[in-house]
Amino acid sequence: MIRTVKPKTAKAKRALKEKEPKLVENVKQALFVPGQTSNKLLHDAMVDLSSLKKPDMKRFDRKNEIRPFEDPAPLEFFSEKNDCSLLVLSTTSKKRRNNLTFVRTFGYKIYDMVELMIVNNYKLLEDFKAKTFAVGLKPMFSFQGSAFDTHPVYKHLKSLFLDFFRGTVTDLYDVAGLQHVISVTLQGDFQDGEPLPNVLFRVYRLRTYRSEQGGRKLPRVELQETGPRFDFKIGRIQSPSPEMEKEARRKPKQLNTKTVKNVDMDPMGDKLGRIHMGKQDLNKLQTRKMKGLKSRFDQDQEDDDVEEYINDEEEELNDGEELNDEAENSEEDTYGEEFVTAEDIDEPSTKRQKKK
């Protein structure tokens, strides 16, 4: 345990503030420590792995006498002193040749450890002539093998690799930043009781070409191996205790999103809401204020007016027909009364009238 001293300068205060627990933690730093029995191959392997982790890494040059499974105190001391939660220790022996021990810490205490031994089929970065990728970019991962989702050992390895190389956690992605892929493949199948197969670690760089079908919008993608290339044999594994695992997976209450009733999120991240409403009277619905949409111009009222107008016309027509019928009947009754014959007309007088 490192003795804490009250900071006297602004720089020391900022350094201690960076180490304090946060709701959203910083990017995990990796520390590469050479063991007392490390050799040139392990040194080159750690240099290549640290290049994949840049710039979130630190590397020691001096060898240290550390036996992590017997006494993990030195690793916990290095983790707290350098503020690194990921460590890689290189050791070799007659029983475990070219061994890399991957260590994760929680609260500067050992969380879990995995031993991966490099098999003779390896190839370093300097052995590849291909162009590498830019520093600080997030890699894409490809885990090939169903055991990475079912077998506890390979699930542990998958969690370790994702945690080691994931970098900054962000929701913003740029296609131009997707330049390399880390492929982890299971070498063959196995049954229960058989020795676990090796894990093939490969790194590829994405190269895009103009395709005949898609053009520039949908290019043709090819993978070019850039290294390093390792075949890992699984050694000893130390899993975390249930209490520490529960504590490490616990989320602060401030980060727990409150579930809002009738509000969902679709796969694209858009918020969708569900509203429950009663029966609406669409006649009273407020719409755009126009002269033609006023109540006196309603379609129902116009239909009523038209019906009333048609009824009035029908009544007038019926009244007119009744009057015509009465007139015809009266003419029939009086026919012949006003008719005068020639015999009924008096003859004109022949006498001259006296002049007054």
KAKADA-V126445 format. One record per residue. PHI is phi in degrees with one decimal (999 if undefined). PSI is psi in degrees with one decimal (* if undefined). NEAR is the number of other ideal C-beta (glycine too) atoms within 10 Angstrom. Layout:
BEGIN
PHI PSI NEAR
PHI PSI NEAR
END
This chain:
BEGIN
999 128.5 8
-82.7 135.8 8
-73.3 128.5 4
-92.6 133.2 7
-119.5 141.6 8
-64.2 125.4 7
-67.7 144.6 13
-109.6 -17.0 8
-118.6 162.5 8
-66.3 -34.2 8
-65.8 -40.7 9
-66.8 -36.3 12
-64.5 -42.0 12
-65.8 -37.1 10
-65.1 -42.3 12
-69.1 -33.5 13
-67.3 -32.7 10
-67.1 -28.6 10
-84.0 -12.4 11
-68.1 152.1 6
-63.4 143.1 7
-130.3 159.6 10
-66.2 -41.8 9
-116.0 108.1 8
-72.0 159.4 9
-70.5 172.5 12
-65.2 135.4 13
-67.8 128.5 17
-90.2 145.3 17
-112.5 137.1 23
-118.9 123.2 23
-102.8 117.3 24
-117.9 119.2 26
-78.9 134.1 21
-80.4 176.4 21
-66.1 -28.5 11
-105.2 21.0 14
-70.2 153.4 21
-125.8 -173.9 15
-67.5 -39.7 7
-60.2 -45.3 16
-66.2 -35.8 23
-63.1 -46.6 16
-66.1 -36.7 15
-64.7 -41.8 23
-68.9 -32.4 21
-64.7 -42.4 15
-68.4 -41.5 19
-66.0 -36.6 23
-67.6 -28.7 17
-67.6 -30.1 16
-72.7 -24.5 19
-94.3 -10.3 22
-56.7 145.8 11
-94.4 9.0 9
-91.4 62.8 17
-154.9 158.5 18
-138.3 148.4 16
-138.5 130.6 16
-88.1 148.0 14
-102.6 -29.5 7
-84.9 139.3 6
-75.3 148.7 15
-132.0 139.9 14
-84.8 98.1 10
-134.2 132.8 20
-122.3 95.0 14
-64.1 -36.2 22
-78.3 -20.5 11
-93.4 -43.5 6
-142.9 95.7 11
-84.1 4.0 19
-58.7 -42.5 11
-60.4 -38.7 15
-66.9 -38.0 25
-65.1 -36.2 19
-65.6 -45.5 13
-64.2 -37.0 21
-63.3 -43.8 24
-73.9 -37.6 17
-69.5 -38.1 11
-100.1 2.5 14
54.0 52.6 14
-124.9 128.3 22
-99.3 -4.1 22
-123.3 132.3 21
-134.4 148.9 26
-131.1 121.4 23
-113.0 130.7 27
-107.5 125.2 23
-144.2 160.1 24
-145.8 147.6 19
-154.1 177.9 10
-68.0 -34.2 5
-84.6 -34.8 8
-128.3 91.1 15
-83.8 141.8 16
49.0 61.2 22
-101.5 132.3 22
-116.1 123.7 24
-104.5 113.7 25
-91.8 126.7 21
-126.1 136.8 26
-119.0 142.5 20
-121.5 154.6 23
-135.6 119.8 16
62.8 34.6 13
60.7 25.2 18
-120.0 148.4 13
-62.3 124.5 20
-94.0 -54.5 19
-156.2 163.5 20
-143.0 143.2 23
-138.2 131.4 22
-98.1 127.7 20
-126.3 118.3 22
-99.0 133.0 19
-80.7 123.2 21
-82.5 165.2 16
-60.5 -24.5 8
-80.2 83.5 10
-134.5 160.6 19
-151.8 126.5 15
-90.2 175.0 15
-63.7 -37.7 19
-68.9 -16.6 11
-82.2 -12.4 10
-98.7 137.5 17
-92.6 -3.3 7
-75.1 158.7 12
-76.2 137.6 9
-90.2 -175.0 15
-100.5 170.5 19
-72.7 157.5 9
-81.8 139.9 10
90.3 5.8 12
-88.3 148.2 15
-78.7 133.0 17
-86.0 158.6 19
-95.3 146.3 13
-114.9 146.0 14
-137.3 113.3 13
-106.7 114.7 20
-108.6 113.1 11
138.0 130.2 19
-68.8 -19.5 11
-66.6 -21.4 19
-68.9 -12.9 20
-112.3 -8.7 10
-122.0 -44.6 9
-79.5 134.0 17
-63.7 -35.5 10
-67.6 -45.5 15
-75.2 -28.4 21
-64.6 -36.7 14
-64.0 -43.3 16
-65.0 -39.9 23
-61.7 -43.7 19
-63.5 -38.0 14
-65.6 -47.7 19
-66.1 -40.3 19
-64.7 -40.0 13
-71.3 -29.2 14
-78.5 -39.3 18
-112.1 9.9 18
-72.4 -28.8 13
72.8 -147.5 15
-73.9 133.1 9
-87.4 119.8 9
-148.1 159.5 7
-99.2 -4.4 5
-97.9 129.1 5
-129.0 140.4 8
-122.0 129.7 8
-63.2 -32.6 7
-66.2 -21.5 7
-85.1 -7.1 13
-87.0 90.2 15
-114.9 -19.0 18
-144.6 157.2 20
-128.4 133.7 17
-102.7 115.7 18
-105.1 127.2 17
-120.1 116.0 20
-121.7 142.5 17
-87.6 126.4 20
-83.7 90.6 15
84.0 171.0 9
-96.7 165.6 10
-152.5 160.0 13
-112.2 166.6 5
-63.6 132.6 5
96.1 -15.6 5
-87.0 156.8 9
-63.6 146.2 8
-71.0 134.4 14
-71.0 163.1 17
-71.6 163.8 19
-112.6 124.1 25
-94.9 119.8 18
-106.7 117.6 19
-132.0 151.3 20
-128.1 128.6 23
-125.0 151.7 21
-108.6 137.1 18
-82.3 131.7 14
-125.5 129.0 14
-109.1 139.0 11
-128.7 153.7 8
-73.0 124.4 10
-94.2 156.7 13
-73.9 -29.1 6
-88.8 -49.5 6
-92.0 -18.9 10
71.7 -141.5 9
-81.1 -28.1 8
-70.6 -32.9 6
-128.3 79.9 10
-77.4 168.1 13
-90.5 127.0 12
-107.7 132.4 11
-128.7 152.6 11
-105.9 131.6 15
-121.5 123.3 12
-70.0 129.1 14
-115.6 -13.3 20
86.3 166.4 21
-77.3 161.6 23
-121.1 121.0 18
-133.7 144.7 24
-112.6 112.0 19
-98.1 134.6 22
-104.3 129.1 19
-77.2 131.1 18
-109.1 -131.6 15
-75.2 149.9 12
-134.8 132.9 14
-118.8 113.1 16
-87.3 156.4 14
-72.5 155.0 19
-71.8 152.7 11
-58.2 -36.5 8
-66.7 -44.5 8
-68.4 -37.5 16
-65.0 -40.3 14
-65.2 -40.2 10
-68.7 -37.3 13
-71.0 -31.4 14
-87.4 -5.2 9
-72.2 136.7 8
-103.3 142.9 8
-63.2 151.7 10
-64.7 -26.9 7
-68.3 -24.9 7
-91.7 -10.4 8
-75.2 117.8 8
-75.4 132.1 6
-77.5 132.5 4
-77.5 122.3 7
-98.0 132.3 9
-65.5 135.6 6
64.3 24.3 9
-125.9 124.1 10
-127.2 168.7 11
-123.6 132.3 10
-84.9 171.0 8
-59.2 -22.4 5
-86.4 -1.2 5
91.0 6.8 7
-84.8 144.1 8
-88.4 130.2 9
-119.6 134.4 9
-120.6 149.1 9
-117.0 125.8 8
-115.7 131.0 5
-104.0 120.5 5
-127.2 152.7 5
-79.4 -174.8 4
-70.1 130.7 4
-104.1 145.9 8
-95.9 103.5 6
-68.2 -18.8 6
-68.9 -27.0 8
-97.6 10.2 7
-72.5 129.8 7
-76.8 117.9 5
-117.3 -168.9 7
-65.7 133.9 5
-78.2 102.9 7
-130.4 156.0 8
-64.3 -35.9 7
-75.8 -9.8 5
-103.7 9.6 10
-72.3 165.1 9
-64.9 -30.9 9
-74.2 -14.7 7
-104.2 20.0 11
-65.7 150.4 12
-65.8 -36.0 7
-65.7 -41.9 9
-67.0 -38.2 11
-64.2 -40.0 11
-62.9 -39.9 10
-64.3 -41.2 11
-64.6 -40.7 10
-64.7 -41.2 10
-63.5 -43.7 10
-61.3 -40.1 10
-64.3 -41.8 10
-65.7 -39.9 10
-63.4 -40.9 10
-63.0 -41.0 10
-64.7 -40.5 10
-63.6 -40.2 10
-64.0 -42.2 10
-62.8 -42.4 10
-62.6 -41.3 10
-63.1 -42.0 10
-63.1 -40.7 10
-64.1 -40.5 10
-65.1 -39.6 10
-62.9 -40.7 10
-63.8 -41.2 10
-62.9 -40.9 10
-62.7 -43.2 10
-62.9 -39.5 10
-64.6 -41.6 10
-63.9 -41.8 10
-63.8 -41.1 10
-65.3 -35.9 10
-66.6 -39.1 9
-65.1 -36.5 9
-69.8 -37.3 9
-91.7 2.0 9
-69.1 128.6 9
99.7 -20.5 7
-72.5 -39.1 6
-92.4 2.5 6
-79.5 130.5 7
-117.7 135.8 7
-99.4 176.7 6
-71.7 -28.6 5
-70.7 -28.2 5
-76.9 -11.1 7
-86.9 128.3 8
-73.1 148.4 5
-77.1 147.1 5
-72.2 145.8 6
-74.9 144.9 7
-90.5 -11.3 5
-75.9 137.8 6
-81.8 141.1 6
-81.7 137.8 6
-70.1 142.2 5
-78.6 134.8 4
-81.1 * 3
END
